[in-house]
Amino acid sequence: MRIWLQFCFVILAFAHLAVGQSVSDPARIEVYITPYYNSEGPVIEAGRFSRGLAASSEPEFVETILKMKHSWSELRFPEMYVAAVRLYDLGFRNESTYWFYSAQYRGRLFGSLVDQEKMGSMGASSFELMQAANAFQQLVGPYINGYAFGDIDRLVQFVERVQKENKTVPDLEKLYPDVTFKRKSEWDAGNQSLNEGLTKFLSILKDQKTSLKKTRIENGTEAKFSKLTNKEFPAR
């Protein structure tokens, strides 16, 4: 239970702190998370969709996102995080929010089901993926949450969608063949706990909507992110 409460409050903390030295330009996410993403370029090394995600041509980028949607169950969380970043930078910020929370769910599921005793250290796939999950959340979160918490009702819809779509556990061993996970008999329970954590998070969003808005105004987040616009992602 404790870990899922931390899950909720970490996200809220990012929403509160999404203003200041960590966010110089709220319209563009400037991060470097080796080896997956470098905003300078951008340079992307996140799997088979990397070239399309880095495309300067918006039609090519959109086509890549659509291809990724068709391969949704086969996506690893780092490439989902990268897609969220690029969607945000190109103005598809509502779509970015959905991808970010989907990536965060899969990253947390990975972290809860990986065999900690066999995770290894620097250079080992398990260790590097765990570091990446933490880095994406900590570095990208202030931007996307800074935008997303500007409309709590819309954010609630995204979180409810992510929760509904993650009732079952994907084939983690196929997604991460170099990683050792806990016994499969433990997977459903781990996913259920994570899913229940989202229920608690949703309750916080709904119950504290007014205070969250007040905090955003007081700390400058509202002024910093409220001018951002959104382009609707093509539906097809």
C-alpha positions in Angstrom: 0.0 0.0 0.0 2.8 2.4 0.9 4.4 2.3 -2.5 1.1 3.2 -4.3 0.5 6.2 -2.0 4.0 7.3 -2.9 3.0 6.8 -6.5 0.1 9.3 -6.1 2.0 11.9 -4.1 5.1 11.9 -6.3 2.9 12.8 -9.3 1.2 15.5 -7.3 4.6 16.8 -6.2 5.7 17.1 -9.8 2.5 19.0 -10.6 3.2 21.5 -7.8 6.8 21.9 -8.7 6.4 22.2 -12.5 7.6 25.7 -12.4 11.1 27.1 -11.7 14.6 26.1 -12.6 13.6 22.7 -14.0 11.4 24.2 -16.7 12.9 27.1 -18.7 10.5 26.9 -21.7 7.2 25.1 -20.9 6.6 24.7 -24.7 9.6 22.4 -25.2 10.9 19.5 -23.2 14.6 19.8 -22.8 16.0 16.6 -21.4 18.8 14.1 -22.0 18.1 10.5 -20.9 20.8 8.2 -22.2 20.6 6.3 -24.5 17.0 6.9 -25.4 16.5 10.6 -25.9 18.4 13.9 -26.3 16.4 17.0 -27.0 19.3 18.5 -28.9 18.6 17.3 -32.4 16.6 15.5 -31.3 18.6 12.3 -31.1 16.5 9.2 -30.4 17.7 5.6 -29.8 14.5 4.0 -28.5 13.9 1.0 -30.9 12.4 0.5 -34.3 10.3 3.7 -34.4 13.2 6.0 -33.5 13.7 7.5 -37.0 10.0 8.4 -37.3 9.8 9.8 -33.8 12.8 12.1 -34.6 11.3 13.2 -38.0 11.2 16.9 -38.7 8.2 16.2 -41.0 5.0 16.3 -39.1 3.2 13.9 -41.4 6.0 11.4 -41.1 5.9 11.8 -37.3 2.1 11.4 -37.1 2.3 8.3 -39.3 4.9 6.8 -36.9 2.7 7.4 -33.9 -0.2 5.7 -35.7 2.0 2.7 -36.4 3.0 2.6 -32.8 -0.7 2.6 -31.8 -1.2 -0.5 -34.0 1.7 -2.1 -32.1 0.6 -0.9 -28.7 0.9 -4.2 -26.8 4.5 -4.6 -28.1 5.8 -1.2 -27.0 8.4 -0.9 -24.2 8.0 2.0 -21.8 11.1 4.0 -22.9 9.8 4.4 -26.5 6.4 5.4 -25.1 8.0 8.1 -23.0 9.9 9.3 -26.0 6.7 9.4 -28.0 5.1 11.5 -25.2 7.9 14.0 -25.3 7.8 14.4 -29.1 4.0 14.7 -29.1 4.3 17.5 -26.5 6.9 19.4 -28.4 4.9 19.2 -31.6 1.8 20.6 -29.9 -0.2 17.4 -29.5 -0.2 17.9 -25.7 -3.5 16.1 -24.8 -2.3 13.0 -26.7 1.1 13.4 -25.0 -0.5 13.3 -21.6 -2.2 10.0 -22.4 1.1 8.5 -23.7 3.0 9.8 -20.7 0.6 8.2 -18.2 0.6 5.0 -20.2 4.4 4.9 -20.2 4.5 5.7 -16.5 2.1 2.8 -15.8 4.3 0.4 -17.8 7.4 1.7 -16.2 6.0 1.3 -12.7 4.7 -2.2 -13.6 8.2 -3.1 -14.8 9.7 -1.8 -11.5 7.2 -3.7 -9.4 7.7 -7.1 -11.2 11.4 -7.1 -12.0 13.4 -9.5 -9.8 15.3 -7.0 -7.6 17.8 -9.6 -6.5 18.8 -10.3 -10.1 18.7 -6.7 -11.4 22.5 -6.3 -11.5 24.2 -2.9 -11.7 25.4 -0.4 -14.3 25.3 -1.9 -17.7 22.8 -4.6 -16.9 19.5 -4.3 -18.8 17.3 -4.4 -15.7 19.3 -1.8 -13.9 19.5 0.6 -16.9 15.8 0.3 -17.6 15.0 1.1 -14.0 17.2 4.2 -14.1 15.5 5.2 -17.3 12.1 4.8 -15.8 13.0 7.1 -12.9 14.7 9.6 -15.2 11.8 10.0 -17.6 9.4 10.4 -14.7 11.5 13.0 -12.9 12.7 15.0 -15.9 9.7 14.9 -18.2 7.0 14.9 -15.5 7.3 18.6 -14.6 6.5 19.6 -18.2 3.6 17.2 -19.0 2.1 17.5 -15.5 2.5 21.3 -15.6 0.3 21.2 -18.7 -2.0 18.3 -17.7 -2.9 19.6 -14.3 -4.3 22.7 -15.8 -7.5 20.8 -16.6 -8.1 18.2 -13.9 -11.3 16.9 -15.4 -9.5 16.1 -18.7 -6.6 14.5 -16.8 -9.0 12.3 -14.8 -10.4 11.0 -18.2 -6.9 10.1 -19.3 -6.0 8.4 -16.1 -9.3 6.4 -16.1 -8.5 5.3 -19.7 -5.0 4.2 -18.7 -6.4 2.3 -15.7 -9.0 0.6 -17.8 -6.5 -0.4 -20.5 -4.1 -2.0 -18.0 -6.3 -4.6 -16.3 -4.1 -7.4 -17.6 -0.3 -7.8 -17.6 1.5 -7.8 -21.0 4.1 -10.4 -21.8 7.0 -8.8 -20.0 9.4 -11.5 -20.8 8.8 -11.0 -24.5 9.1 -7.2 -24.2 12.3 -7.3 -22.1 14.0 -10.6 -23.0 17.3 -9.7 -21.1 15.5 -9.0 -17.8 14.6 -11.5 -15.0 11.2 -11.0 -13.5 9.4 -12.4 -10.5 7.5 -15.6 -10.9 4.5 -15.2 -13.2 2.2 -16.2 -10.4 3.0 -12.8 -8.8 2.3 -10.7 -11.8 -1.5 -10.3 -11.6 -1.3 -9.3 -7.9 1.4 -6.7 -8.7 -0.6 -5.3 -11.5 -3.8 -5.2 -9.4 -2.0 -3.2 -6.7 -0.7 -0.7 -9.3 -4.2 -0.4 -10.8 -5.7 0.2 -7.3 -3.0 2.9 -6.8 -4.6 4.7 -9.8 -7.9 4.6 -8.0 -6.4 6.4 -5.1 -4.7 8.9 -7.4 -8.1 9.5 -9.1 -9.7 10.1 -5.8 -7.0 12.7 -4.9 -7.5 14.5 -8.2 -11.2 14.7 -7.8 -11.3 15.6 -4.1 -8.5 18.1 -4.2 -9.2 19.8 -7.6 -9.8 23.2 -6.0 -6.7 23.1 -3.8 -4.6 21.9 -6.7 -5.8 24.9 -8.8 -5.0 27.3 -5.9 -1.5 25.9 -5.5 -0.8 26.2 -9.3 -1.8 29.9 -9.2 0.2 30.6 -6.0 3.4 29.0 -7.2 3.3 30.4 -10.8 2.6 27.1 -12.6 -0.8 28.3 -13.9 0.7 31.4 -15.4 3.6 29.5 -16.9 1.6 26.7 -18.6 -1.8 28.2 -19.2 -0.8 29.8 -22.5 0.1 26.5 -24.1 -2.1 25.3 -26.8 -3.1 21.8 -28.0 -3.5 20.4 -31.5 -5.9 17.5 -31.8 -4.1 14.3 -33.0 -5.6 12.9 -36.2 -8.1 10.2 -35.5 -7.7 7.3 -37.9 
